[in-house]
Amino acid sequence: MATECTAYRDVKGGLHSTPEKATLADLASVLGRVGEEGGMTAGVAKLIFEKRDEIERVFREHDEMLGAQPPDERNEESRNANGRAAGGVRS
């Protein structure tokens, strides 16, 4: 006999038994491959999920610091960060 069940769908359409598992799958998807062959992705996603409050606090503090800067300094900081992320050197 068929029975009814509740499932949670991630952004790729996969079904999961709990909201946490669906969210972890979404986080892993956002992260892409972490580590050799992507073997660390699930663990990093779980760590982000578990440390969510602390991570959000860090980003709030970062946004507050940027909000306290004049607009031209915020733009310079963004350009410098983008140069570092791309491996370039800007002065």
C-alpha positions as CSV (number, residue, x, y, z in Angstrom):
1,M,0.0,0.0,0.0
2,A,1.3,3.5,-0.9
3,T,1.9,5.9,2.0
4,E,2.3,9.6,2.1
5,C,5.7,11.1,3.0
6,T,7.2,14.6,3.4
7,A,10.3,15.4,1.4
8,Y,12.3,18.5,0.8
9,R,13.6,19.5,-2.6
10,D,17.0,21.1,-3.2
11,V,17.6,23.6,-6.0
12,K,18.7,20.8,-8.4
13,G,15.5,18.9,-7.8
14,G,16.9,16.2,-5.5
15,L,14.6,15.0,-2.7
16,H,15.8,14.9,0.9
17,S,14.2,13.6,4.1
18,T,14.9,16.7,6.2
19,P,15.2,20.4,5.5
20,E,18.8,20.3,6.8
21,K,19.8,17.7,4.2
22,A,18.2,19.8,1.4
23,T,20.0,22.9,2.6
24,L,23.3,21.1,2.9
25,A,22.9,19.9,-0.7
26,D,22.2,23.5,-1.8
27,L,25.3,24.8,0.1
28,A,27.4,22.1,-1.5
29,S,26.1,23.1,-4.9
30,V,27.0,26.8,-4.2
31,L,30.5,25.8,-3.0
32,G,31.3,23.6,-6.1
33,R,34.2,21.2,-5.8
34,V,36.3,21.7,-2.6
35,G,39.4,19.7,-2.2
36,E,40.8,17.0,-4.5
37,E,37.9,15.5,-6.5
38,G,35.4,17.5,-4.5
39,G,35.7,15.2,-1.5
40,M,35.6,18.0,1.1
41,T,32.5,19.8,-0.3
42,A,29.9,18.1,1.9
43,G,32.0,18.6,5.1
44,V,32.6,22.3,4.3
45,A,28.9,22.7,3.6
46,K,28.0,21.1,7.0
47,L,30.6,23.3,8.8
48,I,29.1,26.5,7.2
49,F,25.6,25.3,8.2
50,E,26.7,24.6,11.8
51,K,28.6,27.9,12.1
52,R,25.9,30.0,10.4
53,D,25.3,32.4,13.2
54,E,29.0,33.2,13.6
55,I,29.5,33.5,9.8
56,E,26.5,35.9,9.5
57,R,27.9,37.9,12.4
58,V,31.2,38.3,10.6
59,F,29.5,39.5,7.4
60,R,27.3,41.9,9.4
61,E,30.4,43.4,11.0
62,H,32.1,43.6,7.6
63,D,29.1,45.4,6.1
64,E,29.0,47.8,9.1
65,M,32.7,48.6,8.6
66,L,32.1,49.3,4.9
67,G,29.1,51.4,5.8
68,A,31.3,53.6,8.0
69,Q,33.7,54.3,5.1
70,P,33.2,57.1,2.6
71,P,32.0,55.7,-0.8
72,D,35.4,56.3,-2.6
73,E,37.2,54.2,0.0
74,R,34.6,51.4,-0.2
75,N,35.2,51.3,-4.0
76,E,39.0,51.2,-3.5
77,E,38.7,48.3,-1.0
78,S,36.5,46.4,-3.5
79,R,39.0,46.9,-6.3
80,N,41.9,45.8,-4.1
81,A,40.0,42.7,-3.0
82,N,39.1,41.8,-6.5
83,G,42.7,42.1,-7.6
84,R,43.8,39.8,-4.8
85,A,41.1,37.2,-5.6
86,A,42.1,37.2,-9.3
87,G,45.8,36.8,-8.4
88,G,46.6,40.3,-9.7
89,V,48.5,43.0,-7.9
90,R,47.1,46.5,-7.8
91,S,48.5,49.6,-6.3
